[in-house]
């Protein structure tokens, strides 16, 4: 698949290097190595479509002022047959080039040729990558953090897929450990209260107080009646959990499916206990001398491992001391593994057992302190902790009428993902939850999400697609249909050139969103692209102009339509043809 921006950058780099050698041969520049330089799209393309700082970074090597260096290089730039029609030296020594007409033509042609595949690349070279996200506790409903994490994780996974990675989406079901014991106690209390009354049965102080626990206990009672009323407590709790936990997991799958998220793997924490994975991890760490016993528990030498890791990264003793690193219990005094022990075993499974080249977890910002110790633990068990990346996601604040909205009008309780999707279109939720970088606080405006106007970003982008479809339908009614064998060397208006340039950025933006683990780049790009199209629409007519201009603009409309469709498809947002 073609990436015309990347191709142009590569060609420009070669032209610069060739021009430098020519300037040296002509005696205009002294002998010297060219330092690393960058080529980028300037903020204001009126100054050029691509800009390079080669002259700025070469001042010491060539012992000249940057502008003199830039002028010497520019004098030897051979642009014949290239993507560029002219070069200019700007400011203190930036070397800028402007695209030639055929670059714009090739961009439009590439989109029309590649169609649904436009934007895809082999950047990832088929590497196996897992994205684990949401992983909500199955003891209760999903909250707003899960809604944002779902949009971010699924968006990132899709961008990785478009970049040629072999992607697996995974949900980690926490169906073992303390939270399940608490779940069982909570269900048991609600079940007994159905028959004995709430005053007669004390509810655990640290239990789950949500209405969903009452609902599951009632469902269980409707099936089994008072059969478990006089049963042993352990037997009763097990029966309740065996019923309620699968029902909750089914609910998670159903709600996430409605949210257009479908996982490849639902991995159960309990399997790590059943297949000996945790015992294996404990043995590996013990054999490496990285555990010790204290107060009846087994401890992992986290401080020692992280100190070595941080020193390898160049941290000083003083910096490390300030972190106050501590060791971690992995087997409690009662013989039960801690959550951390399970997490080490789980990630060992990801890398060593299933062979992922890279693992990306989307976690809430409250897990910040857990990142380094889990990466260190991967080093400790003989893996590479640097292959584990964590995207930390900040909180969501819901707003209505300019004020915080915390409670569901229907239940009076905290708003869940289900509540949200009953009120807000899925398109808006998917798009708006991806409007900010994951590590920034997000304000989700409930009023904006349902507004059908250009103030709503997703509506604005969808309307651009629908508007193009309307243009093409109107032309077809007049007997004007796109032609494949036309010249596309007719783009001269600023709005035409800006729209083509924006279309060309699509593959770049996908790759950059993957590099930065920031799918919000895709939503921002979608809005920018829609803006460029609306500006083009207002400035450039497709009818009432010369025939070659008309067909070139129709082709540009088609290219814009394809690109908008592809970006919305990536985001799993519907692509309307009329609005």
Secondary structure, 3 states (H helix, E strand, C coil): CCCHHHHHHHHHHHHHHHHHHHHHHCCCCCCCCCCCCCEECCCCHHHCCEEECHHHHCHHHHCCCHHHHHHHHHHCCCCCCCCEEEEEEECCCEEEEEECHHHHHHHHHHHHHHHHHCCCCCCCCCCEEEEECCCCCCCCCCCHHHHHHHHHHHHHHHHHHHCCCEEEEEEEECCCCHHHHHHHHHHHHHHHHHHHCCCCCCCCCCCCCCHHHHHHHHHHHHHHCCCCCCCCHHHHHHHHHHHHHHHHHHHHHHHHHHCCCCCCEEEECHHHHHCCHHHHHHHHHHHCCCEEEECCEEEECHHHHHHHHHHHCCCCHHHHHHCCCCCEEEECCCCCECHHHHHHHHHHHHHHHCCCCEEEEEEEHHHHHHHHHHHHHHHHCCCCHHHEEEEEECCEEEEECCEECCECCCCCCECCHHHHHHHCCHHHHHHHCCCCCCCCCEEEEHHHHHCCCCCCHHHHHHHHHHHHHHHHHHHHHCCCCCCCCCCCCCCCCHHHHHHHHHHHCHHHHHHHHHHCCCCHHHHHHHHHHHHHHHHHHHHCCCCCCCHHHHHHHHHHHHHHHHHHHHHHHHCCCCCCCCC
